[in-house]
Amino acid sequence: MAKNIAEQIVEMLENANVKRIYAVTGDSLNHLNIAVKKSSIQWIHVRHEEVGAYAAAAEAELDGFAVCAGSCGPGHVHLINGVYEAHKSHVPMLVIASTIPSDEMGMDYFQETNTIKLFDDCSYYNQMITRPEQVQRTLQTAIQHAISKKGVAVIGLPGDVSELDAEEGSTSAQIFRTNPVIRPSDDELKSLAHLINESKKVTLYCGIGAGEANAEVIELSQFLKAPVGYSFRGKMAIQPNNPNEVGLTGLLGFPSAYHAMHEADLVILLGTDFPYQKFMPVKNKIVQIDESPERLGRRAKLDLGLAGDVKETIKALLPLLQEKTDVHFLNEQLAFYEKVKENQLAYVKDFGKEDAIQPEYVAHTLDRLAKKDAIFTVDTGMCCVWGARFITGTGERKMLGSFNHGSMANAMPMAIGAALAHPGREVIAMCGDGGLSMLLGDMATIFQYKLPVKLIVFNNRTLGMVKLEMEVGGMPDNETDMINPDFAMVAQAMGYPGKNVHQPEEVEAAIKECLTYNGPYLLNIFTNPNALALPPKIDFDQVLGMTKSMTQLMLGGKMEEVLETVKTNYKHIKGLL
């Protein structure tokens, strides 16, 4: 019996080593669903397509490729946020956007959308299949685009087309996973070496693009006596075993990395597309090395911009360099970093009080008790801050988040993808109460697939980062408070244990119980809503804005909240100003 197009697509996905498809089935997807049922691929029935897209994005970041799907109209529209996440994070993902019958297109049919327009801004490849002879070539090209360009590819698939008889194509069906060696030319390397050799104080700043070059970065930093800063996405790969690391900079970072970059004669940006221009130095020389040359110079004024893989570039560069002997600059930055870490520990030692547990203490305890190869996912907002500052890279741990797209509600969905892709690993989702409640329904997916995900809810009863943004902008926070359900009872209703933690002295035992439980577990920790996360560089305008907002709160009768905010963050503010 002849294969239909849905079966042909699934067979090609099997050959591409796809293990699962995240989707909600229905109408136009049903033939693909049945084809998957007869294959080695697992259909993961999420409750909301956005969750499926986030889960696929997590799997793609961990393993190099993943697939999600949505049925016609609202189904594939729901995918869009997670699709943007994958594309902006440069992870290879295929989206199958099934759609209305092909003969109804352009007639304002029920659930009709234009998939080409819809996904155009968040994909490298985006085409509609309308004929059997297209299938093999289009799908192979889509996957090739996703893997090679590191982003999203979309195929539109009308429901009626998926049930047509398949036709073999005359072009390749094989997927080519190439691994070329990319580095600057010899002349470019000589120019870079000359610039480094004539600079007395060098700082390295690394992003996720340097993630496979930990050993080479360490060797270079030791050769140049250079401190090493890193972005949030680069932390888990660059921090481990690195004696010269000085932390991360940016909105979530430390003064030490900011200081090391601004005090250097030369800053070398390695595999980073760090977006916050205000944190970049402007008075020293800057070199950027990235495998994608189109990114060069768009974040800072460069003296030299080079295209190359970080590992291969450093290996080719080292023989051209003169080893530096002056360690004064490096030691100065490392000493400053030690003071910053001591200041951070002041929050760890201050546990907080009933229903106002310090989130720093919670994150530090979680870091200490989690396994050395744990996979962490962090919700956008305050959980990102606590993850960035208190979760330590071991060389085996991973941390996933919506670092480029910056969307709420990503931690729990990403934990689903991570747990399915790596069933032997400890998966910990650091959830905000706002983020978890946004996609609450897929807590049921965790139970349905018996995923041992640990949901740690930093329940501060507010949209914490938004509150901070408003206060720094000189506005009293408005409509940021959250009246939450009892998340522990919600977990129990979903089928697995949930526990509320109100007292600081309960935290360590509760986290131990959660992490050792054989199955999914939710820990709902009532954290301090007035804990702030100030950036490493505080402008006078920000101080003025905070002063204005605190004054407005006092005039509005919220004196107790003002006093609590000042008391909670006095050590932090004192340590940074």
N, C-alpha and C positions, 0 to 999 in steps of 0.2 A: 504493500500500500504506500502511495506517495506521501512524502512529508508535506505538511503545510508550512507556510512562512513562519508561523510562531515556533514550530518545532525546529526549523532551520536556524532561527535566531538563537534559540536555547542551545542547540548543538554547537554553534560557534562560540557562545559564551562559555560552555563547558571546556572547549579547546583553549580558550583564553584563561582557563584556571579560575573562573568565577565560582565562588562557593555559595553565594546567596543573593537574593534580590529582595530589597526592602520595599514593601508596597501595601496598599489597600486594594483588594481586587474589586472588580465590578465591570459590567457591560463590556466596554471596548478592550479590557484587559483579560477577559475570561479565557480566551484561547491561549494566550501566553501563560496564564496561570496553569492550565491543564498540561501544557507542554512542559512546564517546570516540574509539575507533579511526577511526570514520567522520567525525569532526568535525575542527575546527581546533585543538582542545585536545590538549595532550600529556599522556600518562599517564606519570608519573615513578615507576618501579618501584624503591622503596627496599627495603632488606633488613629494616628494622624499622619498624613504623608510628610509633613514637615519633620516629624521625628524620624521617619525613614530616611529622608535626605541627610539629616544630621548624623544618623547612625552610619550611613554609607560613607559620609565624609570622614568619620573617625576611622572606619575600617580602611579606607583608601590611604589615609595618612600613615597608618601603622603598617599596611601590607602592600601598598603600591597601586591598588586598583579596586574599585567596588561599583556596584550597580544599584540604582533605585528606579522605581517606576510609579507612574500615576495614571489613573484612568482619565477619560475625556473630561474637559471643562474643569470643574472644581478640583478634581483629583490631582491633575498635574499642576494646577495653579498653587495648590497647597505645598508643593515641593519647593517653591521658588526661593524661600529664605535659606534653606539648607543648600540649595544649588549655588546661590551666591556665596555661601560660606566656603564650599569646596573650591570654587573658582578663584576667589580672592586669596585663599590659602595655598593655591597652586598644588592641589592634590588631584590625581587622575580619577575621574568619575564619569560613568556613563548613565545618562538619563533616558529612559524609555517613556516617552510622552504619548500614550495612546490617545486617539481622538475619534471624532465622529465619522460616520460612513463617508467615504470619499465622494460619492455622488451628491451629498448634501452640503458640501463645502461652499461657502460664499452665500448661503441662503438663510443666514441667521437661525440655524437649526438649534434645537435643544442642546445646551451645554457646549455650544461651539466656541472655540477660541482659536486664535492664530498663534500656533506654537512657534513659528519662526520669529514673529515680533516679540512674543513673550519671553523667550529665552535668549534673544540675540545679545543682550548686554552681559550675560553671565555664562558664556560658552565660547570655545574656540572653534567648534564645529556644530552646525545646527541645520539639519536637513529632514525633509519629509520623504518617507517611502510610499510610493503610490503604485508601483508595478513589481511583479515578482523578480524580474531580471536586475532590479536595483539592489536587492537585499544584501547579497554577499558583499558586493563592492562597497556599499554605503556603510554597513556595519563594521567592516574591516577598517575603513577609512576613519570612522568615528572613534573606534578604540585606539587606532594609531595616533590620532590627534590628541586624545586624552592623555595617553602615556607619554608621548614625545614632547608635547607642549606643557605638560603638567597642569591640567585644568579640566574643565567639563566639556563633554561632547553630548549632544542631544540628537536623538532620532525620533521624529514624529511617526506614529504608526496608527493609521486608521483601523478601526476594529474589523471592518469587512476585508481589508487587505490581509490581516494576520491569518485568516482562514483559507486564503487562496493556496493552490498547489505551489510548492517551491520549485525554483529553477536554479540549476548550478551555474555559477558565473565563470567567466573565462579569466578572471584576474585572481590574485592571491587571496586566500582566506586566512593565511597565517598572520599572527601578530608578531611584529619584530620589536623586541625590547633591546634597543641599542644602548651601548655604554661607551661613547667616544671619550677620548682624552682631550680636554679643552684647557688651554693655557695661553697666556700672552706670548707674543713673538719674542725672539731673543733680544731684539733691539728695545722692545718695551720693557722687558725684564731688566735690562741694563739701566734704563732710565729710572725705574723704580728702585733698583739697588743703589744708584747714585743718590737719590733723594733720601733714602733711609740712612745711608752711610754718613751723610753730612748733617743729619739731625741728631741732636743730643738726647732729647726726650721724646720717646715714641710710645703711643698708646694704641693697642689693638682693640677694635670693637667688632664683635662677631654676632651674626644672626643665624637663622636656621640654615642658610646656605653653607655655613661652615660646620654643619652638624656631623658630617662624616670625617671631619679633619681635627678631632680633638687632640690627637697625639702631635700632629703637625703644628697646630696653634701653640701648644705648650712648648714645643721645641723652639719655635720662632720667638716666643715671648722670653724664654730663658736666654736665647742667643742675644736678643736686643735689650735685655733687662727692662722689658716693657710690661706694664700692667695690662690686664685683659678685662674689658667690660663686655657685656652681652645684652641682647634684647631678650624679651620674655620668651619668645619662641626658641631662642638659641640656648636658653639657660640649661635645660636638662642635658644637652650634649656638651656644652662648653665648660660648665662648672666642675664636673667630676675630675678629681686628681690634678687639679690645676693650682699650683702654689702661687701663681701670680694673679689670680682672679680678684676683681674688686667690685663684683656685683653688677646689677643691671641699672640702666638709667631709663628715662622716660617718665610718664605719668605715674607708673607703679614702682619706680626704682629708688635707688639709694644716692645720697649726696656723693659718695665715694667715686662711683663710676662717672658721674657728671663732672666732678672735680678733676679726675684723671684725664678726661678728654679735653677739658678746657685749659689745663696747665701744660699740656704736651706741646712740643714744637711741631710734631707730625702725628696725625691720627690716621690709622689705616682701617678702613671699613671692609670687613670680610664677609661676604655673603649676606648682607643685611639691606633691607629696603625700609629701614626704620622710619616711620611716617612723621614723627614729631619734630619739625624743623626747628622749633624754639629751643630744643635741648641740644642742638648741634652747635659746636664752636664755630666762630666766624673769624677769629684773628690768627689762627694757625693754619698750617698746610694740611690738606686732606687728600687721601688717596682712596679710591673705591675699587674693589675687585668683585665682580659678579658674573655669574655664568650667562646672565641675560643683559646684553649691553644697552638695551633700551631703558634700563633702570638707572644708568649711570648719570649722576649729576642732578637728579630731580629732587634731592633732599638737601643738598649742600653744594657750596661752591668748591669745585675740585681743582687740584693742581694736576692730578693724573687720574684717568679712569680707564680701567683695563677689564677685558672680558676673559674669564677663566674660571675653572673649577678651583675652589679654594685649596683643596688638598694638593692637586697637581701643581698649582701655581707656587705654593710654598716650597714644595720639593724642588722645583726648578730654580727658585729664587735663592735658597739658602747658600748654595756654593758661591754666589756672587756677593755675599754680605761680609762685612767686617764685624767680628764679634765685639760688642760693647762691654766695657769693664766698669763704667761708673754706675753704681747701684743706688745712688742717692735719690733720684727721682722715683724709682720703683719702691724703695723702702719707705719713702715718705707717703706714697699712695697706699701701700699695704698697712702702714700704721694708722692712717686715717680710716681705712676700711674696718680695722679692728675696733676703733672707737664707735663707728656706726653700728657694728654688730652688737657691741655692748649696750648701746642705746636701744636697739631693737629688743634685747633681752629684758629690758625694764618692763616691757609690756607682758612678756611671758611670765615674769615673776609676780605681776599684778593680775591675779586671777579674775578680778571683778567681783560681782555680788549676785544675789538672787535675781534671776531674769535679766541680768545685765552682765553676763559672762564675757570676758574680753575675748574677742575673736582671734587675736594674736596667740593667746594661750591655747585655744582650741586647735589652731592650725599647727602650732609648734608640737603639741602633744600628738596630733595625727601624724606628723612627719616622723616623730620618734618611734611610733608604734607600727607604722606601715612597713610592708616588706620592701626589700631593696630593689625589687623588680616590679613594684606596683605601677599600675596605670592610673593616673589622676585625670579627671576632667573637671574643669572649673567654669562656673557660670560667669558671664560678663557682669562687671560691677565690682562690689567689694570682695567677692570670693576670688576674683582675679588678683586683687591686692594681696590677700592673705596667702594665696598660692605662690605668687611671685616672690614674696618676701620670706616665707617660712618653710616651703617645701623644698627639700634639698635634692639636687641631682646626684645620682649614684653611678651613673654610667649605664644603668639598666632600666631605670625608671623612665616613664614617658608622661608628659603633661599635654593634654589636648584642651583647646578652648576656641572661642570665636575671636581670635586675636586680631584678625584683619577686618572682618565684617562687623564685629562688635555687637552681636545680637544677644538678646536675653534668651534664657530657657534652653541653652545648648547642652548643659552638663549631663543631665539625665539621659537625653537621647544619644549623646556621644558614648556614654557608658554602656548603652545597649549594644552599639556596634563594636566597641572594644571587647566586651565580654563574649560576644558571639565569635569574634575573630580569634580571641586568645582565651579559651576556656580555662586554661591552667593558671592564669595570672590573676592577682588581686586587683580588682577594679573599684576605684573610689570616686564617687561623684561629689564634689564640693558644691552644693546647691544653695542658691539664695532662695528665700521664701517667695520672692516675686517671680524668679525664674521657674521654680518647681511648679508653682500654682498655674503658670501660663500654659503648660502642657501636661497637666496632672494626669490625664487619662491614660498615658502610656506607662504609668506605674503598673498597670495591669499587664502590659506586654512583658515586663520583667518577670512577673509571676508566671505568665503563660509559658514562657520558654525556660523557666527555672534558672534564671541567670543570677549568680551570686553577687550581684551589684550591691555595694554599700553606699547608701544615700546619706550623706552628712549634711543636714540642713542648718545653715547659719541663719537662724530665724531672728532677724532684728526688727521685724514688724514694720519695715519701711523699705522704700526704694533708696537704699543707702547712698549709692553713687550719685543719683539724681539730686538727692537732698544736699549732698556736699557741693555739687555743681551750682545749685541755686544759692547756697550760702556764700560760696566764694564769689559769685556774681553779684553779691550785695542784696539778694532777695531772701525774704523769709521763705522757708520751704512750704509748699502748698500742694495738697493732694498727693503726698508721697507716702502717707501712712497706709499700712496694710492691716486689714482685719482678716486674719487667716483662720482656716479650719484647723482642727487638731490633726496635724500631719501624721502623728503616730497612730491615731485611730484610722486615718485614711489608709495607711499601710496595712493595718490589720484587716480592714475591709477588703483590701486588694489580695490578701492571702498570706502575708508574711509579717514578721515582727516589726513593731514600731515602738520607740521609747522616747519620752520627753525628758529633757535634762534641764532643770531649773537652777541647780546649785553648782558653783564652780568645783566644789570638792567631789562631785559626781562624775566629772568629765572623763578622767583617765580610765576609770573602771568601765564606764559606758562605752568608750571607744574600743577598749580591749574586747568587751563582750560582742560588740558589733563586728569587729574585724575577724574574730575567731568563729563566728556563727557560720554554719554550713548551709549557706543559701542567702537570698536577698534579705536586707535589713535596713530599716530607716531609723536614723538617730536625729531627733528634732531638738537642737540646742538653742536655748533662748539667749542670744548674744546681745551685747550692748548696742542699742541703736544710735548712740552718740559717739561711737568710735569712728574717728576720721582717718582718712588715708591721704596725707598731704604729699605732694610730689617733692623730688629732691631739690628743686629750685623753686623758691617761693618769692614771687614778685611782690613789690609794695602794693600793687593794685589788688592782688589776692588778699593780702592782709587787710587792706582797706575794705574790700568787699565783705570779708568775714566779719569785720567790726560793724559794718552797716547792718548786716543781717542779724547779728546778735542784738544790736540796739533795737531793731524792729521787733524782734521776738520779745524783748523785755517790755517794750511799749505795748505789745499785744498781750501782756500778762503771762508770758511763758518763761518767767524768771528761773524756775526750777530746771527747765531744759537747758537754758543758757549756762547755768552754774555747772550742771552735769557735763556738758560738752567741754567746758574749760578745764574742769578737774580731770576728765578722762584723757584729754590730749595735751595737757601741760608739758609732760615729759617729752612728747614728740615734737611739739613746737619749739621748746627750749633747745632741743638737740639739733634743730635744723637752722634756726635763725642765727 
